[in-house]
Amino acid sequence: MSVDLAVDFCGIKLENPFILAPSPSTDHLDLLIQAFDAGWAVAVLKTVAVDSSIVSRVFPLVMRIEQESAFIGLQNIDLVSEHSVEFMEQMVVTLKKRFPTKVVIPSIMANSKDDWQTLAKRFVAAGADMIECSIWCPHGAEWSLCHKVQEPVGTEQIARWVKEAVGDTPVVIKLSAQDSDIIATAVAVERSGADGVCAINTIKSITGVNLETLIPYPNVAGLSTYGGLSGPALKPIALRCTAEIAQNVKLDIASSGGITTWQDGAEFLLLGASTLQICTAVLRFGIGIIEELCLGLGKWMEEKGFQSLTEVIGRSLPYLVEHSQLPRGIQVVAQIESELCNRCGTCLSVCRAGGNEAIVWREGRPQVIMNQCIGCGLCHAMCLVQAIHLVRPSGAAKAGKERVRIDAINR
Ligand SMILES: Cc1cc2nc3c(=O)[nH]c(=O)nc-3n(C[C@H](O)[C@H](O)[C@H](O)COP(=O)(O)O)c2cc1C
């Protein structure tokens, strides 16, 4: 591979952009050693607080979230690490001794200035390359291990405290999409002097309710609680947050939320991420995914003619505009490919449900009445066998000849 996957993140050069996100995978020394050996450039350790020992985990810790039997995410009710700060410090020392070129980032959580600063300083003294502040966890807030802040003012204050404590060591602030204005918070982090943001943490969620027992999931001996949503279901929100932050601040961004494949990673990079934190996919497929992530990303960059990640990062941002700036008056119509159509009739019903009657049943199959189709895309989105294309009728197309297909660029 001739392309270079190295990237600068908060002033530190990383061998590739893939980071093990804080999770049970980064709470065990043996797993971290395996991960670094396998090619991960960076690991963010499971979050630790001064009083981590007061939390106690309950099980099951995670629930599968699915849609039509497909895995779309996890909900976890995990808390911070049950290890002590001393244990985590020792983990940093051991890892840095064995892997001096790998980047080890403790994730800290605290509820007073003193605790934020003490924790940060202790980890820097132990050899940490960077500090990540997990300011807010979507569940378990009643354990009082952290300020209940996510909004700009509180976040800026914490970022300042930690930066003041660790000086030149880079500080990354992990943000939440539950923040009412993630842009304002990112701007506040930039003002604080911190070096980067991680976006996003899990989102507070409920997996579902068991219709037999009437108890929400996860059922922990007859009771349930709120959890944090992660995995593919989070990706569109994490992409949005990445782009919004990238469009508004100059901070380095570690994206987190639903990155499973190298393709997902490439999308986040194109929208402004400089690094990619992965948790659920590692829990699902193991730390070995790093090989395919690096290979796939490298090959794609080569094919696209990108020589380095700096050419990729943020490359798609100029295409993202306000709704009012989108081009108007461009006609789009649906076209059903008769050989692919399975005659299920879904397109007819969705067209009607969407307020139109542009698809009719004729000659034993659904057909589009071109001059009634507004090009909303519902039939294209809902077709189970992908037999419907969206086309932009050119002058020739109106005469029944060549049409410009636009759905290929929207899949
Ligand atoms: C079981 C589990 C435990 C987690 N623990 C932490 C944690 O201790 N600190 C933290 O900042 N994020 C934690 N996270 C959030 C992940 O680091 C990550 O930000 C989130 O899951 C979204 O990424 P993903 O979709 O790749 O999982 C945890 C997630 C899971 C699923």
The ligand as a Gaussian input file, in Angstrom:
#p B3LYP/6-31G(d) Opt

LIG

0 1
 C      -20.481000      -1.462000      26.931000
 C      -20.028000      -0.052000      26.656000
 C      -19.259000       0.612000      27.601000
 C      -18.838000       1.917000      27.370000
 N      -18.070000       2.571000      28.302000
 C      -17.655000       3.840000      28.077000
 C      -16.843000       4.514000      29.016000
 O      -16.448000       3.979000      30.048000
 N      -16.492000       5.799000      28.752000
 C      -16.882000       6.445000      27.608000
 O      -16.528000       7.617000      27.421000
 N      -17.637000       5.809000      26.687000
 C      -18.022000       4.534000      26.895000
 N      -18.788000       3.887000      25.959000
 C      -19.137000       4.607000      24.718000
 C      -18.161000       4.256000      23.582000
 O      -16.845000       4.634000      23.889000
 C      -18.576000       4.930000      22.270000
 O      -18.404000       6.327000      22.393000
 C      -20.022000       4.645000      21.879000
 O      -20.344000       3.310000      22.155000
 C      -20.285000       4.928000      20.399000
 O      -19.414000       4.230000      19.567000
 P      -19.801000       2.810000      18.863000
 O      -21.054000       3.026000      18.104000
 O      -18.595000       2.468000      18.049000
 O      -20.008000       1.840000      19.979000
 C      -19.211000       2.581000      26.175000
 C      -19.980000       1.894000      25.233000
 C      -20.380000       0.596000      25.460000
 C      -21.200000      -0.120000      24.420000

